[in-house]
């Protein structure tokens, strides 16, 4: 069973830091609470299972999933229908 990568605490930290949104190649939890936090969120599914905190992670690396490649500095635009990536800001 998958564990959640983002919950209400992480989403609130993102909102407090001015993030527009988070794209998760995995699950989220606390979906009802997340609806009240001012940060966009795209994920594959929900689960009640918490993740174990290992302090691992990387910043500024290329990430590829869902037939898309996310590069540092790319712009991501999302709505109810999906996500669009661009190397430049769209008007």
N, C-alpha and C positions, 0 to 999 in steps of 0.2 A: 504494500500500500504506500502511496506517495505521501509525503509530508508537505505542509504548506511552506512556501518560500517567503510569502508576505502576509502579514496580518495587520490588525488595527494599529499596533505600536509602530511598526515600520512605515506604514502608510502615513501616519500622523507626523513622523519625523520628516518624511519626504515633503509633505505639505508645509510644514514649518520652515523648511529650507527652500521653499519657493519652486519645488519641482512641479512641472505641469502634469507628469504622469509616470507610470511604471509599466514596462512590458515584461511579463513573467513567462518563461518557458517551463511552466509547471503550475502548481496549485496555489490558491490563496485560502485564507481562513477568515473568520469574523466578517462574512459577507454583509450582514445587516449593518454592522458598525462601519464598514468601509463605505457604504452608500452615503454616510453623513460626513465623510472627510473629503475636503476639496483637493483631490488629486485624481487624475484619470488613471484607470487601471484596466489592463488587458491580461488575461490569464487563460490557461487551458481548461481549468476546472476549479472546484472548491473541495476542501476536505477539512474535517475537524482536527486532524492530526498535526501537532506542532513539530517543527523541525528541531534538530539538535544544534545548538550553537557551538561551532568549532572555530569561529574567528577567521575562516578562510574566505578567500575571494580575491579578485583582481580588478584593477581599474585601468581604463585606457587600452583595452585589448579588443581585437576583432572577435565577434561572436556570431556564429551561424546556426540558424535553426529555421524550420518551416520554409525551406527553400529561399531564405533571405539571409543576407549578410549585413550585420550592423557594425559599422566602423566608427571609431571615435570621431566626433565632430559631425556625424550625420544628423539630419533632422528627421524625426518620426512624427507623422500626423495620423491620428486615429479618430474613428467615429464608431457608430454601432455596427457598421458593415465590415470594418477591417482596418488595416494599417498600411500606410504608404511611407516609404523611405526615400530621402533625397540627400545628395551631398551638399546642396545649397538650400537656403531658406526659400520657401515658396511664398508668393504674394497672394 
